[in-house]
Amino acid sequence: MSIKRTPVREVAKQVAKKLKKEQPDYNYLKELFRHLRTELDVKVSKGTPKKLPYVPTEEEMDRYYQVIWKSRNMKYVVMIKTLLYTGVRVSELINIKLLDVNLDNCQIRINKGKGNKDRIVPFPTRFMEVLGVHMENTKKDGATYLFESSWKRPYSDRGIRKILQKYTAEAGIERSISPHKLRHFLFTWMKKKGVDDALIQPYSGHESRQSLEIYSKLSLGDCQEEYEKKIKSFPI
């Protein structure tokens, strides 16, 4: 049997009338409701426990990449490798311009990423040639962005996701491989390899108040050197 309750707003108005003379502040109300819970024997709900994000296994990623490679669509191969190697968000990927890529230093500038902040992300030296060829072909087509559709426009967030979902299905993987899953895969893999959070943070675009002091002492060169050492054994 369902309980018929007075709407919360109405109850709040009634309680507010009685409490007005007390001129309550936040701490007073907090303490009041603590006592009310005790009087009414209401247990504090712990809420739903947070689930850990799903991260593809190395076996799944290998299977996934093999399907992409066999498609012989080099634009998609480069696109997915860029996501995998840099850990950029899909919203950042679609806004990368050709001018943002520094092939000589193996770096990509991310302009106005999450939180409207700029940062630089690395890619492996072994990816330099493939990315360079892709860029040359893209320039010949008169493109401005690193990845543009056949309509000469940058891809949409939805367009990238559809491409990834297509290959997920072809690879026979049950859970969809989204751009964010590729991001999780990179940073989880780096953690397993013993890369310190302080070295991952400048590339990931994450913030941590506890680590700000450490981050401020690290140069981009230190981070990239460690990245290059570890990424040599990256499975893709």
Order of alpha helices (4+ residues) and beta strands (2+ residues): alpha-alpha-alpha-alpha-alpha-beta-beta-beta-alpha-alpha-alpha-alpha-alpha-alpha
